[in-house]
Amino acid sequence: MNAKTPNKFSLLPSPTPLDSALHSERDIAKHRRLYCGHYNDCLSLSVREGWAGFTCLNCPLKDLPVEGLRSEPFAHQRRNLDSA
């Protein structure tokens, strides 16, 4: 591993609070990594702490590849939740 490659085993997810909630899909796409394996934990942390919103832009894990996740199952799951 070279100096520019983070060691994913020594890094922890680190969401950063925002002063306001994210409303547009464009802002969400810019600030969040929805398919990250830690996303639900970061979302839960932001709720527990009472943050208005959070960003993944400063997270040390933001540039690591997200493996094994595709958007199709997520989209179908959301569609089923929306129709319930």
C-alpha positions in Angstrom: 0.0 0.0 0.0 1.4 3.4 -0.9 1.1 6.6 1.1 -1.9 7.8 -1.0 -3.9 4.7 -0.4 -5.8 4.7 2.9 -5.8 1.6 5.1 -9.5 0.8 5.2 -9.0 -1.3 8.3 -7.7 1.7 10.4 -10.3 4.2 9.3 -13.7 4.8 10.8 -16.7 6.5 9.1 -16.9 10.2 10.0 -19.9 12.1 8.9 -19.8 15.9 9.3 -22.9 17.8 10.6 -24.6 20.3 8.3 -26.5 23.4 9.4 -29.5 22.5 7.3 -31.1 19.5 5.7 -30.4 18.4 2.2 -33.5 18.7 0.0 -32.6 18.3 -3.6 -31.4 15.1 -5.2 -28.5 17.0 -6.6 -27.4 18.1 -3.1 -27.9 14.6 -1.8 -25.8 13.1 -4.6 -23.1 15.7 -3.9 -22.9 15.2 -0.1 -23.9 11.5 0.5 -22.6 8.1 -0.4 -26.0 6.3 -0.3 -24.4 2.9 -1.2 -21.7 3.0 1.4 -21.8 0.1 3.9 -21.7 2.6 6.8 -24.4 4.9 5.5 -27.2 3.7 7.8 -24.8 4.0 10.8 -24.0 7.6 9.9 -27.7 8.4 9.3 -28.5 7.0 12.7 -25.7 9.0 14.3 -27.1 12.2 12.8 -30.5 11.5 14.1 -29.3 10.6 17.6 -27.2 13.8 17.7 -30.1 15.9 16.4 -28.2 17.2 13.3 -30.2 19.0 10.6 -28.2 17.1 8.0 -24.8 15.5 7.4 -22.2 15.2 4.6 -19.8 12.4 3.7 -17.5 14.8 1.9 -14.9 14.9 4.8 -15.1 11.2 5.6 -11.8 9.3 5.3 -13.7 6.5 3.6 -15.4 8.6 0.9 -12.9 7.6 -1.8 -12.9 3.9 -1.1 -14.8 1.8 -3.6 -18.2 0.5 -2.7 -18.2 -3.1 -3.6 -21.1 -5.4 -4.4 -23.9 -2.8 -4.3 -26.0 -1.9 -7.3 -28.7 0.7 -7.6 -31.4 -1.5 -9.0 -32.2 -3.5 -5.8 -32.1 -0.3 -3.8 -34.5 1.4 -6.2 -37.0 -1.5 -6.2 -36.9 -1.6 -2.4 -37.7 2.1 -2.3 -40.5 1.6 -4.7 -42.0 -1.1 -2.5 -41.7 1.2 0.6 -43.3 4.1 -1.2 -46.4 2.1 -2.2 -47.0 0.6 1.3 
